[in-house]
C-alpha cells in the first residue's frame, strides 16, 4: 500500500499538491496537474492500494481557497467510490 498524508494547513498551493500526488503514486510524465487529470490517474490505479489522508482538513480553504478545497474533496471522494484500490480519509 502507498500512503500519501497531506497537511491541509501546510499545502503550499495547487502546484505543490499535484507534485505530491505525482511523486507518491508515480503518475505518468504527461500528468496534467489539474483536478481532471488527478481524477483520471487515481481511478486508473490498479496494481497497488493507495491511501490518501488529509489532516487539518478544515484548513484547506485557507491554503487552497474555498472552490479548490471543495473541488479537491469532491474529486477524492469520487475516486474512492469509483476505484476500490483508493481510500480517502479527511481528519480535522
SEMIBA-188019 format. One record per residue: residue number from 1; residue in three letters; chain; x, y, z of N, C-alpha, C in turn. Coordinates in steps of 0.02 Angstrom, whole numbers, plus 32768, in hexadecimal, padded with zeros to 4 digits. Layout:
N
+-------+-------+-------+------+------+------+-------+-------+-------+------+------+------+
! balum ! zamar ! vovex ! n.px ! n.py ! n.pz ! ca.px ! ca.py ! ca.pz ! c.px ! c.py ! c.pz !
+-------+-------+-------+------+------+------+-------+-------+-------+------+------+------+
!   NUM !   ALA !     A !    X !    Y !    Z !     X !     Y !     Z !    X !    Y !    Z !
...
+-------+-------+-------+------+------+------+-------+-------+-------+------+------+------+
# end
This chain:
92
+-------+-------+-------+------+------+------+-------+-------+-------+------+------+------+
! balum ! zamar ! vovex ! n.px ! n.py ! n.pz ! ca.px ! ca.py ! ca.pz ! c.px ! c.py ! c.pz !
+-------+-------+-------+------+------+------+-------+-------+-------+------+------+------+
!     1 !   UNK !     A ! 802A ! 7FC5 ! 8000 !  8000 !  8000 !  8000 ! 802C ! 803E ! 8000 !
!     2 !   UNK !     A ! 8019 ! 806E ! 7FD9 !  803A !  80AF !  7FD8 ! 800E ! 80E1 ! 7FFB !
!     3 !   UNK !     A ! 802C ! 8109 ! 8026 !  8007 !  8139 !  804E ! 8020 ! 817F ! 8041 !
!     4 !   UNK !     A ! 7FF1 ! 81AD ! 8038 !  8001 !  81F4 !  8032 ! 7FDB ! 8219 ! 8068 !
!     5 !   UNK !     A ! 8001 ! 8239 ! 8095 !  7FE3 !  8261 !  80CA ! 7FF1 ! 82AA ! 80B9 !
!     6 !   UNK !     A ! 7FBC ! 82D1 ! 80B3 !  7FC1 !  8318 !  80A4 ! 7FA6 ! 8340 ! 80DE !
!     7 !   UNK !     A ! 7FCC ! 8370 ! 80F4 !  7FB6 !  839D !  8129 ! 7F95 ! 83D9 ! 8108 !
!     8 !   UNK !     A ! 7F53 ! 83E0 ! 8112 !  7F2D !  8415 !  80F3 ! 7F46 ! 845B ! 8105 !
!     9 !   UNK !     A ! 7F66 ! 8461 ! 813E !  7F80 !  84A2 !  8153 ! 7FC4 ! 84B1 ! 8134 !
!    10 !   UNK !     A ! 7FE5 ! 847F ! 8119 !  8029 !  8489 !  8100 ! 8030 ! 8482 ! 80B4 !
!    11 !   UNK !     A ! 7FF9 ! 8473 ! 8092 !  7FFC !  846E !  8049 ! 800B ! 84B3 ! 802D !
!    12 !   UNK !     A ! 803E ! 84B8 ! 8005 !  8052 !  84F9 !  7FEA ! 8029 ! 8513 ! 7FB1 !
!    13 !   UNK !     A ! 7FF9 ! 84EC ! 7F9A !  7FD0 !  84FF !  7F61 ! 7FC3 ! 84C3 ! 7F35 !
!    14 !   UNK !     A ! 7F9E ! 84CF ! 7EFF !  7F8B !  8498 !  7ED2 ! 7FC7 ! 8479 ! 7EB0 !
!    15 !   UNK !     A ! 7FF8 ! 84A0 ! 7E9E !  8033 !  8484 !  7E7C ! 8058 ! 8453 ! 7EAA !
!    16 !   UNK !     A ! 8061 ! 8466 ! 7EE8 !  8083 !  843A !  7F18 ! 8058 ! 83FB ! 7F25 !
!    17 !   UNK !     A ! 8017 ! 8404 ! 7F2A !  7FEA !  83CD !  7F34 ! 7FF1 ! 8399 ! 7EFC !
!    18 !   UNK !     A ! 7FEF ! 83B1 ! 7EBF !  7FF5 !  8383 !  7E86 ! 803A ! 8362 ! 7E85 !
!    19 !   UNK !     A ! 806D ! 8385 ! 7E98 !  80B0 !  8368 !  7E9B ! 80B4 ! 832F ! 7ECD !
!    20 !   UNK !     A ! 8091 ! 8336 ! 7F05 !  8091 !  8301 !  7F38 ! 806D ! 82C3 ! 7F1E !
!    21 !   UNK !     A ! 8035 ! 82CC ! 7EFC !  8011 !  8292 !  7EDF ! 803C ! 8271 ! 7EA9 !
!    22 !   UNK !     A ! 805A ! 8299 ! 7E7F !  8084 !  8280 !  7E48 ! 80BB ! 8253 ! 7E64 !
!    23 !   UNK !     A ! 80DD ! 826B ! 7E97 !  8115 !  8246 !  7EB4 ! 80FE ! 8208 ! 7EDA !
!    24 !   UNK !     A ! 80C8 ! 820E ! 7F00 !  80B2 !  81D7 !  7F2B ! 8098 ! 819C ! 7F04 !
!    25 !   UNK !     A ! 8077 ! 81AA ! 7ECC !  8056 !  8174 !  7EA8 ! 8072 ! 8168 ! 7E61 !
!    26 !   UNK !     A ! 80AE ! 8183 ! 7E55 !  80D0 !  8177 !  7E15 ! 80A4 ! 8186 ! 7DD9 !
!    27 !   UNK !     A ! 8085 ! 81C0 ! 7DD9 !  805D !  81D3 !  7D9F ! 8089 ! 81DA ! 7D61 !
!    28 !   UNK !     A ! 806D ! 81D3 ! 7D26 !  8095 !  81D9 !  7CE9 ! 80AF ! 8221 ! 7CDF !
!    29 !   UNK !     A ! 80E4 ! 8226 ! 7CB9 !  8101 !  8268 !  7CAB ! 80CF ! 8299 ! 7C8C !
!    30 !   UNK !     A ! 809E ! 827F ! 7C69 !  806E !  82A9 !  7C47 ! 8036 ! 82C0 ! 7C76 !
!    31 !   UNK !     A ! 803C ! 82B2 ! 7CB7 !  8009 !  82C7 !  7CE8 ! 7FFD ! 8311 ! 7CE1 !
!    32 !   UNK !     A ! 7FBE ! 8324 ! 7CD9 !  7FAB !  8369 !  7CC9 ! 7FA8 ! 8399 ! 7D03 !
!    33 !   UNK !     A ! 7FB3 ! 8381 ! 7D40 !  7FB3 !  83AC !  7D7C ! 7F74 ! 83D7 ! 7D82 !
!    34 !   UNK !     A ! 7F3A ! 83B7 ! 7D7A !  7EFA !  83D6 !  7D87 ! 7ECC ! 83A1 ! 7DA5 !
!    35 !   UNK !     A ! 7E93 ! 83B4 ! 7DBD !  7E68 !  8384 !  7DDF ! 7E4B ! 834F ! 7DB2 !
!    36 !   UNK !     A ! 7E40 ! 8360 ! 7D72 !  7E29 !  832D !  7D43 ! 7E5E ! 82F8 ! 7D39 !
!    37 !   UNK !     A ! 7E9C ! 830D ! 7D32 !  7ED3 !  82DE !  7D2A ! 7EDD ! 82B5 ! 7D69 !
!    38 !   UNK !     A ! 7ED6 ! 82D4 ! 7DA3 !  7EDB !  82B0 !  7DE2 ! 7EA7 ! 8279 ! 7DE5 !
!    39 !   UNK !     A ! 7E6A ! 828A ! 7DD5 !  7E33 !  8259 !  7DD3 ! 7E45 ! 821F ! 7DA5 !
!    40 !   UNK !     A ! 7E5B ! 822F ! 7D69 !  7E6B !  81FB !  7D38 ! 7EA2 ! 81CD ! 7D52 !
!    41 !   UNK !     A ! 7ED7 ! 81E9 ! 7D6D !  7F0F !  81C0 !  7D85 ! 7EFB ! 8196 ! 7DC2 !
!    42 !   UNK !     A ! 7ED6 ! 81B2 ! 7DF0 !  7EC3 !  818C !  7E2B ! 7E92 ! 8154 ! 7E1B !
!    43 !   UNK !     A ! 7E64 ! 8160 ! 7DEE !  7E34 !  812B !  7DDD ! 7E53 ! 80F4 ! 7DB3 !
!    44 !   UNK !     A ! 7E8E ! 8100 ! 7D97 !  7EB0 !  80CD !  7D6F ! 7EE0 ! 80A2 ! 7D99 !
!    45 !   UNK !     A ! 7EEB ! 80B4 ! 7DD7 !  7F18 !  808B !  7E02 ! 7EFA ! 8046 ! 7E0A !
!    46 !   UNK !     A ! 7F21 ! 8013 ! 7DFA !  7F08 !  7FCF !  7DFF ! 7F3C ! 7F9E ! 7E1B !
!    47 !   UNK !     A ! 7F7C ! 7FB1 ! 7E1A !  7FAF !  7F81 !  7E2E ! 7FC8 ! 7F8B ! 7E76 !
!    48 !   UNK !     A ! 7FA9 ! 7FB8 ! 7E9C !  7FB8 !  7FC1 !  7EE3 ! 7F7D ! 7FE5 ! 7F03 !
!    49 !   UNK !     A ! 7F7B ! 7FE2 ! 7F45 !  7F48 !  8007 !  7F6A ! 7F66 ! 804A ! 7F7E !
!    50 !   UNK !     A ! 7F3D ! 807D ! 7F7C !  7F53 !  80C1 !  7F8C ! 7F27 ! 80DD ! 7FC4 !
!    51 !   UNK !     A ! 7F48 ! 80F5 ! 7FF8 !  7F24 !  8116 !  802F ! 7F36 ! 8160 ! 802D !
!    52 !   UNK !     A ! 7F03 ! 818A ! 802E !  7F0D !  81D3 !  802F ! 7EED ! 81EC ! 806F !
!    53 !   UNK !     A ! 7F16 ! 820F ! 8097 !  7EFD !  822A !  80D6 ! 7F0B ! 8275 ! 80D7 !
!    54 !   UNK !     A ! 7ED6 ! 829C ! 80DF !  7EDC !  82E4 !  80E4 ! 7ED3 ! 82F7 ! 812E !
!    55 !   UNK !     A ! 7F08 ! 830E ! 814D !  7F03 !  8327 !  8192 ! 7EF7 ! 8372 ! 8190 !
!    56 !   UNK !     A ! 7EDF ! 838E ! 81C6 !  7ECD !  83D5 !  81C8 ! 7EA0 ! 83E6 ! 818D !
!    57 !   UNK !     A ! 7E6F ! 83BB ! 8182 !  7E40 !  83C2 !  814A ! 7E20 ! 8407 ! 8148 !
!    58 !   UNK !     A ! 7E0E ! 8421 ! 8181 !  7DEC !  8462 !  8184 ! 7E18 ! 849B ! 816B !
!    59 !   UNK !     A ! 7E59 ! 8492 ! 816A !  7E87 !  84C6 !  8154 ! 7E8F ! 84CA ! 8109 !
!    60 !   UNK !     A ! 7E73 ! 849A ! 80E4 !  7E7A !  849A !  809B ! 7E60 ! 84DA ! 807B !
!    61 !   UNK !     A ! 7E29 ! 84F4 ! 8095 !  7E0D !  8532 !  8079 ! 7E3F ! 856B ! 807C !
!    62 !   UNK !     A ! 7E65 ! 856D ! 80B1 !  7E96 !  85A3 !  80BA ! 7ED2 ! 859A ! 808B !
!    63 !   UNK !     A ! 7EE8 ! 855D ! 8081 !  7F24 !  8551 !  8059 ! 7F15 ! 854A ! 800E !
!    64 !   UNK !     A ! 7ED9 ! 8531 ! 7FFD !  7EC9 !  8525 !  7FB6 ! 7E92 ! 8553 ! 7F9C !
!    65 !   UNK !     A ! 7E6D ! 8572 ! 7FC9 !  7E33 !  8598 !  7FB5 ! 7DF5 ! 856C ! 7FB9 !
!    66 !   UNK !     A ! 7DBB ! 858A ! 7FC4 !  7D7E !  8563 !  7FCF ! 7D6D ! 8537 ! 7F94 !
!    67 !   UNK !     A ! 7D70 ! 8552 ! 7F58 !  7D5D !  852C !  7F1C ! 7D8C ! 84F1 ! 7F11 !
!    68 !   UNK !     A ! 7DCD ! 84FD ! 7F15 !  7DFD !  84C6 !  7F0A ! 7DF8 ! 8491 ! 7F41 !
!    69 !   UNK !     A ! 7DEE ! 84A6 ! 7F7F !  7DE7 !  8476 !  7FB6 ! 7DAA ! 844A ! 7FAC !
!    70 !   UNK !     A ! 7D71 ! 8468 ! 7F9B !  7D34 !  8441 !  7F8F ! 7D3C ! 8412 ! 7F54 !
!    71 !   UNK !     A ! 7D5C ! 842B ! 7F1F !  7D66 !  8401 !  7EE3 ! 7D95 ! 83C7 ! 7EF2 !
!    72 !   UNK !     A ! 7DCA ! 83D4 ! 7F18 !  7DF9 !  839E !  7F29 ! 7DD5 ! 8368 ! 7F52 !
!    73 !   UNK !     A ! 7DAF ! 837C ! 7F83 !  7D8A !  834B !  7FAC ! 7D5B ! 8322 ! 7F81 !
!    74 !   UNK !     A ! 7D37 ! 8343 ! 7F53 !  7D08 !  8320 !  7F28 ! 7D2D ! 82EE ! 7EFC !
!    75 !   UNK !     A ! 7D64 ! 8302 ! 7EDE !  7D8A !  82D6 !  7EB2 ! 7DA4 ! 8299 ! 7ED9 !
!    76 !   UNK !     A ! 7DBF ! 82A5 ! 7F14 !  7DDA !  826D !  7F3B ! 7DA3 ! 823D ! 7F51 !
!    77 !   UNK !     A ! 7D6A ! 8258 ! 7F65 !  7D31 !  822C !  7F78 ! 7D19 ! 8204 ! 7F3C !
!    78 !   UNK !     A ! 7D13 ! 8225 ! 7F02 !  7CFD !  8202 !  7EC6 ! 7D2E ! 81CA ! 7EB3 !
!    79 !   UNK !     A ! 7D6E ! 81D8 ! 7EB8 !  7DA0 !  81A5 !  7EA7 ! 7D9B ! 8169 ! 7ED5 !
!    80 !   UNK !     A ! 7D91 ! 8176 ! 7F16 !  7D8A !  813F !  7F46 ! 7D4C ! 8115 ! 7F38 !
!    81 !   UNK !     A ! 7D17 ! 8135 ! 7F21 !  7CDA !  8111 !  7F10 ! 7CE3 ! 80E7 ! 7ED0 !
!    82 !   UNK !     A ! 7D09 ! 8103 ! 7EA0 !  7D11 !  80E2 !  7E5F ! 7D47 ! 80AD ! 7E5E !
!    83 !   UNK !     A ! 7D79 ! 80B3 ! 7E89 !  7DB2 !  8086 !  7E86 ! 7DBB ! 8064 ! 7ECB !
!    84 !   UNK !     A ! 7DB1 ! 8023 ! 7ECF !  7DB8 !  8001 !  7F0F ! 7E00 ! 8000 ! 7F2A !
!    85 !   UNK !     A ! 7E31 ! 8015 ! 7F02 !  7E76 !  8017 !  7F18 ! 7E87 ! 8059 ! 7F3B !
!    86 !   UNK !     A ! 7E57 ! 8087 ! 7F3E !  7E63 !  80CA !  7F5B ! 7E3A ! 80D0 ! 7F9B !
!    87 !   UNK !     A ! 7E5B ! 80E8 ! 7FD0 !  7E36 !  80FA !  800D ! 7E49 ! 8142 ! 801F !
!    88 !   UNK !     A ! 7E18 ! 8167 ! 8037 !  7E22 !  81AE !  8047 ! 7E08 ! 81BA ! 808D !
!    89 !   UNK !     A ! 7E2E ! 81E0 ! 80B3 !  7E19 !  81F3 !  80F7 ! 7E27 ! 823D ! 8100 !
!    90 !   UNK !     A ! 7DF5 ! 8260 ! 811A !  7DFC !  82A7 !  812A ! 7DF9 ! 82AE ! 8176 !
!    91 !   UNK !     A ! 7E2C ! 82CD ! 8193 !  7E30 !  82D5 !  81DC ! 7E37 ! 831E ! 81EC !
!    92 !   UNK !     A ! 7E0C ! 8338 ! 8218 !  7E11 !  837E !  822C ! 7E43 ! 8387 ! 8264 !
+-------+-------+-------+------+------+------+-------+-------+-------+------+------+------+
# end
